[in-house]
Amino acid sequence: MYHKINFFKFKKLIPIALIFLVAHQADAKGLTSNYPVFSQVNETISGTVKDQNGSAIEGAKVTVVETGDTVSTDASGNFSISASIGQTLSISYDGYGEQLVKISSTSVSVKMESKKGSTSIEEVTLVGYGSQKKSDLTGAVSQLKAENFKEGMNISVDNLMQGKIAGVRIVQSSGEPGAGVNVSIRGIGSIRSGSTPLFVVDGIPLNNDPVSAQSPNVGLGNTTAKNPLNFLNTSDIESITVLKDASAAAIYGARGSNGVVLVTTKRGKKGEPMFTYDTYLGFSSVIKKLDLMTADEYRAAGIDKSYDHGGNTDWQDEIYRNAVSSNHSVSFSKATETGNYFASLSHMDQDGIVLNSSFKRTTARLNAEESFFDNKRLKVKLNLTASDIRETGIPNGGNAGSDGQLIIHALMANPTRSVYDQNGNYTNFNMNAHYNPLYLLSVYEDKTNTFRVLGNTEATLRILPGLNYKFNLGVDRSLSERNTTMFPNITDRSPKGIYSQANLDSYNILLEHYLTYDFSLNRHNFSILGGFSYQKFKATATYLGVRNFVNQGAGISPEINPGYSGDVFIPQPGTSQENELQSYFGRVNYNFDKKYFLTASLRADGSTRFGDNNKYGYFPSVAAGWTISKENFLKDVSFINELKLRGSWGETGNQEVLNKITKASYLLSQSAGYYLYDNLNLINGVQVVRTPNPNLKWEVVAQTNIGLDFSLFRNKLYGSLEYYNKTTKNPILFIPSTPLSPTDFVWLNADGKIVNKGFEFSLGSEIIKNENFTWNLDINGATVNNVVKDLPVSGINSGEVSGPGLSGVTANIYRNGYEAGSFYMYNYLGIDANGKYIYEDLNGDGKIDPNDRKIFEGAIPNFTFGINSYMKYKKFDFAFSFIGQTGGYLVNNTALDLNINNLASDRNVLKKYYDSGASFANQPQLSSLYLEKSDFIRLSNVRLGYTFDMNQLKFLKSINLYVSAQNLFTITSYSGYDPLVDTNKQVQGNQSLGIDYTTYPSAKTFILGATIKF
């Protein structure tokens, strides 16, 4: 029956096929009559496409109208195509009107004219759940495109934003490859809940929690968390859009308080299929060395003769190395009439500048989009990336105290010691809490393997003209295993050996439905959005460990076979975390005559993280815009091309808190026990560990923004100016409870506020643009004024300091009237005649004690800036970028560990402390002696390239060779390795700010690279 039915249907198709053939012949005849052929001989037609200023246009589409053959112009604007004299060429390029040129000879020259109003203000910019022309925006939105990303060794997305967007500050927690990065937008707005923005990759909001396994402490502290964004191949990124104000970010509701970063990956573009190969070879070294005493200076200092061990060692040279890195990336892209495709494969291999550290990443990506049915009614899109990351780390835990860090051991090591003894073994320092750093490296291993898959599928259905339904299903899944081993050793750090394996399995699932409706009524234009979102997060961590196993090299390593020898134990309890977010959102965009604009949005978020009485939060925003340049009174002002005023207000939330904190928690303990029976055996009692708070809700950030966009002098000068006022309310704190509470501390929304306000500017200019030379210059800057208000407590401390005798000392304080995370310490005044340190007696009681501590502001720079320039002369291109900041301070905790007292205990010291004449008897104290300005200006990137056009080879389009340097020089008074650093030294979850503790240093890197297009 099946075959009969199909044969019947096939017979029905025969007359349809005959009609099609007849129609096709008739159409061919009509085509011949409409397009007479003057010459049937095909020839090679060569030409050049330039803009109105005479500059070459790369990527312009050149099509023979009669045949449909298509090519694209190369980097010099040249093209070559097979056609006949008398036929017609169609030349098109985004932002320019289509040009039709009749072929009269084998050489063609075309000048493209910009469409009226085609300025930077007319570019299409992503916003939450959609896109808009920049001219239609009412919020503070900044966008970077692929051409803004200069070639360099950029591991993650946040590196690409460094110095390019006003108000966005990128600070490394460590210079270790793949290490975490702190990103803040418009200041610090939270005490406990972090300042990291929400990252959305191809429509999937990511969880900011770590995705690589965290190792338990094996005696050397816990190393910093890896960057959860380092799984993306930066060569795959098409654009990065930052939503800074509440109007732009409120559509993301409970997660938008710190701003939103939208990351979009590449897709196939119209024109010929493109195959691209990118590669580079990098050479890295430490950005600077600290000025310690040399062996000769140490001997000449008149120190105890027993501290002269006869050697001459620069321990920084021993642990740092010239590291080599490489990257290979291939991609293929293509667009058809109905869809587009992009596929890539890459491998990065980066050695760290500290011995035994490395980062290796392999990624694969497939992006595809196809259209179906009549007039592309249904569009289906797939985004899929997979990455495999393998890392090796060093013992450099930020919470290891003064004796668990590789780098501090190297800096403190006596320069008269030798690396090896007479027998060729590592020299044994025979000191408590101070070890040969090379020996420490030799007995320590830390290997992490993380596999991550991020993918989503989108379907867009056009129901009616202007009315579209969109479905988005996304998955983010990570599996990570970390193996950390401290082999049996001669130190007091786990001397019998310890091995730990940590496993992390995390995923999040996203389901979204939304409708958009765009329509116009005369000069009234509307765009309406409404939708539903559901996202679930789950992470499970497990641990196993082995102690007291055989020596390194004897038997089987516990990493390979944990049960082979030693005592099995559980290093720490496993965890399982799960939370859900259910949301409803809507937005209305209205404009009248493309001149007056109004935007309003509302999002309702329900989260399992919050109390039963506050499951849902509501986040509204409203914004307005006025294109002043379209008014009649500016019509005749020739130097104003675009001028637009914007204003907005809105509220966003911050839900980055621990799960379950609204629930009660109990513990069986002897301290709460009692004697139930006459045998006097103590029965464990129930102890309340956490007081429930069903009223706990989101932190709320209210923000007002006023902006001005402009383009002047025929678009030679363009940019934006912004004023913002951002206030965090209802901060979530863990503070002392009221009397009669079952616990001493409780989680609650306090009445305090954190206010950030300031100005931002972005200025750009196409200084020169002619046939041979182009020069673009962009400058951005931002100010921030931060203050804490109305806290219900006298102060909240954080920023734990490491060093001998400094246990429990903190450097940061959150106090009303001062900047968030201000510094709290003794005020250093100088040195007396006996070399003793003098501190200010603040209360005048004749003694120095904790009551004499003084507040100093603060870690947050008052002004940050970036300068970016691009020049092109014929086939040469040259680019450079500067970044900088002023008005901030750092606690140099590394210098505190290298204090003058080290000379009394067989350790090294910073040379400046010895030269100051200070007495060796001075005990280390946290004071303003170790508080330094973090002002700097840095040449962060410089690049010189040359493009070879390969017109003579049909299969090869161009080769671009370049040399590049990163962190080439830094002008700063800061004495540490890097002023752009922030070590995580939080206390009880309160974030620390502006502390530098033996951080893995940054590197300066030189790169040789090539980009080959086929």
Secondary structure as GFF3:
##gff-version 3
##sequence-region A 1 1014
A	DSSP	alpha_helix	2	34	.	.	.	ID=ss1
A	DSSP	beta_strand	43	50	.	.	.	ID=ss2
A	DSSP	beta_strand	61	64	.	.	.	ID=ss3
A	DSSP	beta_strand	70	72	.	.	.	ID=ss4
A	DSSP	beta_strand	78	83	.	.	.	ID=ss5
A	DSSP	beta_strand	88	92	.	.	.	ID=ss6
A	DSSP	beta_strand	99	102	.	.	.	ID=ss7
A	DSSP	beta_strand	107	111	.	.	.	ID=ss8
A	DSSP	three_ten_helix	120	122	.	.	.	ID=ss9
A	DSSP	beta_strand	124	127	.	.	.	ID=ss10
A	DSSP	beta_strand	130	133	.	.	.	ID=ss11
A	DSSP	three_ten_helix	134	136	.	.	.	ID=ss12
A	DSSP	beta_strand	141	145	.	.	.	ID=ss13
A	DSSP	three_ten_helix	146	148	.	.	.	ID=ss14
A	DSSP	alpha_helix	157	160	.	.	.	ID=ss15
A	DSSP	beta_strand	168	172	.	.	.	ID=ss16
A	DSSP	beta_strand	181	185	.	.	.	ID=ss17
A	DSSP	beta_strand	198	201	.	.	.	ID=ss18
A	DSSP	beta_strand	204	205	.	.	.	ID=ss19
A	DSSP	three_ten_helix	234	236	.	.	.	ID=ss20
A	DSSP	beta_strand	237	243	.	.	.	ID=ss21
A	DSSP	alpha_helix	246	249	.	.	.	ID=ss22
A	DSSP	three_ten_helix	250	255	.	.	.	ID=ss23
A	DSSP	beta_strand	260	265	.	.	.	ID=ss24
A	DSSP	beta_strand	274	286	.	.	.	ID=ss25
A	DSSP	alpha_helix	295	300	.	.	.	ID=ss26
A	DSSP	three_ten_helix	305	307	.	.	.	ID=ss27
A	DSSP	alpha_helix	315	319	.	.	.	ID=ss28
A	DSSP	beta_strand	323	335	.	.	.	ID=ss29
A	DSSP	beta_strand	339	351	.	.	.	ID=ss30
A	DSSP	beta_strand	358	372	.	.	.	ID=ss31
A	DSSP	three_ten_helix	374	376	.	.	.	ID=ss32
A	DSSP	beta_strand	378	392	.	.	.	ID=ss33
A	DSSP	alpha_helix	406	412	.	.	.	ID=ss34
A	DSSP	alpha_helix	437	442	.	.	.	ID=ss35
A	DSSP	beta_strand	444	464	.	.	.	ID=ss36
A	DSSP	beta_strand	467	486	.	.	.	ID=ss37
A	DSSP	beta_strand	498	521	.	.	.	ID=ss38
A	DSSP	beta_strand	524	547	.	.	.	ID=ss39
A	DSSP	beta_strand	567	569	.	.	.	ID=ss40
A	DSSP	beta_strand	575	592	.	.	.	ID=ss41
A	DSSP	beta_strand	596	607	.	.	.	ID=ss42
A	DSSP	three_ten_helix	612	614	.	.	.	ID=ss43
A	DSSP	beta_strand	616	627	.	.	.	ID=ss44
A	DSSP	three_ten_helix	628	630	.	.	.	ID=ss45
A	DSSP	three_ten_helix	632	634	.	.	.	ID=ss46
A	DSSP	beta_strand	640	654	.	.	.	ID=ss47
A	DSSP	beta_strand	665	675	.	.	.	ID=ss48
A	DSSP	beta_strand	682	690	.	.	.	ID=ss49
A	DSSP	beta_strand	699	712	.	.	.	ID=ss50
A	DSSP	beta_strand	717	729	.	.	.	ID=ss51
A	DSSP	beta_strand	732	736	.	.	.	ID=ss52
A	DSSP	beta_strand	745	749	.	.	.	ID=ss53
A	DSSP	beta_strand	753	769	.	.	.	ID=ss54
A	DSSP	beta_strand	773	783	.	.	.	ID=ss55
A	DSSP	beta_strand	785	789	.	.	.	ID=ss56
A	DSSP	beta_strand	796	800	.	.	.	ID=ss57
A	DSSP	beta_strand	810	814	.	.	.	ID=ss58
A	DSSP	beta_strand	822	825	.	.	.	ID=ss59
A	DSSP	beta_strand	828	831	.	.	.	ID=ss60
A	DSSP	beta_strand	837	839	.	.	.	ID=ss61
A	DSSP	three_ten_helix	850	852	.	.	.	ID=ss62
A	DSSP	beta_strand	854	856	.	.	.	ID=ss63
A	DSSP	beta_strand	863	873	.	.	.	ID=ss64
A	DSSP	beta_strand	876	886	.	.	.	ID=ss65
A	DSSP	beta_strand	889	892	.	.	.	ID=ss66
A	DSSP	alpha_helix	893	897	.	.	.	ID=ss67
A	DSSP	three_ten_helix	900	904	.	.	.	ID=ss68
A	DSSP	alpha_helix	911	915	.	.	.	ID=ss69
A	DSSP	three_ten_helix	928	930	.	.	.	ID=ss70
A	DSSP	beta_strand	931	933	.	.	.	ID=ss71
A	DSSP	beta_strand	936	949	.	.	.	ID=ss72
A	DSSP	beta_strand	958	972	.	.	.	ID=ss73
A	DSSP	beta_strand	995	996	.	.	.	ID=ss74
A	DSSP	beta_strand	1003	1013	.	.	.	ID=ss75
###
